[in-house]
Amino acid sequence: MNNEGNKTESSLPPGEEVTITDKEKGLLMPNEFDGIRELDNPPPRWLMYVLYLTVFFSALYWVHYHTFKQGLTQEEEYQAEMVASAAASGADTTVVVLTQLTDQASLDAGKKIFNDKLCYSCHGMLGEGNAVGPNLTDDYWIHGSSIEKVVEVLINGVPAKGMAPFKDQLTKEQILQVASYVLSLHGTNPPNAKAPQGEKAG
Ligand code: HEC
């Protein structure tokens, strides 16, 4: 560092010099590295105000949407719009909440479907599984142990793995009955049970 006039020593190639104007002098910061000096050039004031404004806005936003949970978040807004547009197009927007049936009549009906639709040919008479289909009585599920997941497998099947879709062969009610029956087999420990497949239900 030197203070002679307007010139400063630097690591510039010989013969080249940096000139600091009078205006810049007032802005020079005290630090220097390898002859490199820095000017204190703060952002314009209006830009700082914009920054402060956004910080202030984010605080309001956080409190409004996340602390007091007022107003719809982006995702909720999206869902609401989807429902509104489906409603406008006349589609059925009823959300069906599936509940596993536990009454004896439904389970008997489910068992009958299990036999009539030959589920046993791939899953065993007692749901124990066989060379084709998985054990339906253990804690392990390939596609999930909830009533929704079992119903989904029955509706769409897993054609690539040899499980047929039943949506054209069974009514919605029948699918719920047989799915409930399948879930009622959980923990029955039938003989010759097939080794677990998939993930343990949590
Ligand atoms: C032609 C053989 C076959 C028939 C018939 C069959 N399944 Fe399956 N099923 C399978 C196979 C194979 C799988 C395993 C699919 C996979 O690996 O993803 C399976 C999977 C399932 C699953 C999911 C198991 C899990 O671990 O997630 C359920 C539930 C199920 N079947 C129920 C039934 C019911 C109820 C019927 C009768 C309505 C039936 N299956 C008829 C072959 C069959």
Residues whose N, C-alpha, C, O or C-beta is under 5 A from the ligand:
A	BS01	HEC	K117 L118 C119 C122 V132 G133 P134 Y140 W141 I142 H143 G144 V150 V153 V158 K161 G162 M163 A164 V178 Q197 G198
